[in-house]
Amino acid sequence: MIPFGPKAKLAGLAATVVAIGYAGWMARGWFEDSKDLAAMEAQQALAEEIRKDIGGISTQVEDRLGELRANERIIDRGVIREIQKPIYKRVCFEPELVRLLNDAQRGDTSKPDGEVSRDTP
């Protein structure tokens, strides 16, 4: 055996402690990195799931709004037709009243109020 002096033993011991410390520091870094990676992968999976859910909801809302807009157009057209072409027929009104209503609708008000003749058949 080769005899080592006290300085060589102390230097060997210091090198061993430094090597063990460095190896522990590296192992701790790898462990922290793996935890960060697992957390990041979980966040990305959750974000992807949320995107899919929101995409499905937005598609449903868009479809429903499309249906509502179509109904709105149909309803509006019916109202416009009814307002633009009102024609009064004799169902419960006398012929003179029907004529006055139709004249008023056309904008023809030749007889002033109060001068309505009463013709009885």
C-alpha positions as CSV (number, residue, x, y, z in Angstrom):
1,M,0.0,0.0,0.0
2,I,1.0,3.5,-0.8
3,P,1.1,5.7,2.3
4,F,-0.9,8.9,1.8
5,G,-0.2,12.0,3.8
6,P,-2.7,13.9,5.8
7,K,-3.0,16.5,3.1
8,A,-3.8,13.9,0.4
9,K,-6.4,12.3,2.6
10,L,-8.0,15.6,3.2
11,A,-7.9,16.5,-0.5
12,G,-9.5,13.1,-1.3
13,L,-12.2,13.6,1.3
14,A,-12.9,17.1,0.0
15,A,-13.1,15.8,-3.6
16,T,-15.5,13.0,-2.5
17,V,-17.8,15.5,-0.6
18,V,-17.8,17.8,-3.6
19,A,-18.6,14.9,-6.0
20,I,-21.5,13.8,-3.7
21,G,-22.8,17.3,-3.4
22,Y,-22.7,17.9,-7.1
23,A,-24.4,14.6,-7.8
24,G,-27.2,15.4,-5.2
25,W,-27.6,18.9,-6.8
26,M,-27.9,17.3,-10.3
27,A,-30.4,14.7,-9.0
28,R,-32.5,17.5,-7.3
29,G,-32.5,19.5,-10.6
30,W,-33.7,16.5,-12.6
31,F,-36.4,15.9,-10.0
32,E,-37.6,19.5,-10.1
33,D,-37.6,19.4,-13.9
34,S,-39.7,16.3,-14.0
35,K,-42.2,17.8,-11.6
36,D,-42.4,21.0,-13.8
37,L,-42.8,18.9,-16.9
38,A,-45.6,16.9,-15.4
39,A,-47.4,20.1,-14.2
40,M,-47.0,21.7,-17.7
41,E,-48.4,18.6,-19.4
42,A,-51.4,18.6,-17.1
43,Q,-52.0,22.2,-17.8
44,Q,-51.8,21.7,-21.5
45,A,-54.2,18.7,-21.3
46,L,-56.7,20.8,-19.3
47,A,-56.4,23.7,-21.7
48,E,-57.1,21.4,-24.7
49,E,-60.1,20.0,-22.9
50,I,-61.4,23.5,-22.2
51,R,-60.9,24.5,-25.8
52,K,-62.9,21.5,-27.0
53,D,-65.7,22.3,-24.6
54,I,-65.8,25.9,-25.5
55,G,-65.7,25.0,-29.2
56,G,-68.7,22.7,-28.8
57,I,-70.6,25.4,-26.9
58,S,-69.9,28.1,-29.4
59,T,-71.0,25.8,-32.2
60,Q,-74.3,25.2,-30.5
61,V,-74.8,28.9,-29.8
62,E,-74.0,29.7,-33.4
63,D,-76.5,27.1,-34.7
64,R,-79.2,28.4,-32.4
65,L,-78.6,32.0,-33.4
66,G,-78.8,31.0,-37.0
67,E,-82.2,29.5,-36.4
68,L,-83.4,32.6,-34.5
69,R,-82.2,34.9,-37.2
70,A,-84.1,32.9,-39.8
71,N,-87.3,33.0,-37.6
72,E,-86.8,36.7,-37.1
73,R,-86.7,37.3,-40.9
74,I,-89.8,35.3,-41.5
75,I,-91.7,37.1,-38.8
76,D,-90.5,40.5,-40.0
77,R,-91.6,39.8,-43.6
78,G,-95.1,38.8,-42.4
79,V,-95.4,41.9,-40.3
80,I,-94.2,44.1,-43.2
81,R,-96.7,42.5,-45.6
82,E,-99.5,43.0,-43.2
83,I,-98.7,46.6,-42.5
84,Q,-98.1,47.5,-46.2
85,K,-101.3,46.0,-47.6
86,P,-104.1,46.3,-45.1
87,I,-107.4,45.6,-46.8
88,Y,-110.6,45.9,-44.8
89,K,-113.4,43.6,-45.7
90,R,-117.0,43.6,-44.6
91,V,-117.2,41.1,-41.9
92,C,-118.5,43.1,-39.0
93,F,-118.4,46.6,-40.5
94,E,-120.9,48.5,-42.5
95,P,-120.0,49.2,-46.2
96,E,-119.5,52.9,-45.5
97,L,-117.1,52.2,-42.7
98,V,-115.1,49.8,-44.9
99,R,-114.9,52.4,-47.6
100,L,-113.7,55.1,-45.2
101,L,-111.1,52.8,-43.7
102,N,-109.8,51.9,-47.2
103,D,-109.8,55.5,-48.2
104,A,-107.9,56.5,-45.1
105,Q,-105.4,53.7,-45.8
106,R,-104.7,55.1,-49.3
107,G,-104.5,58.6,-47.9
108,D,-107.7,59.8,-49.6
109,T,-109.7,61.8,-47.0
110,S,-112.1,63.6,-49.2
111,K,-114.9,63.8,-46.6
112,P,-114.2,65.6,-43.3
113,D,-115.2,64.0,-40.0
114,G,-118.8,64.3,-39.2
115,E,-120.2,64.2,-42.7
116,V,-120.7,60.4,-42.9
117,S,-123.9,59.5,-44.7
118,R,-126.1,56.7,-43.4
119,D,-127.4,54.7,-46.2
120,T,-129.7,51.9,-45.1
121,P,-130.3,49.2,-47.6
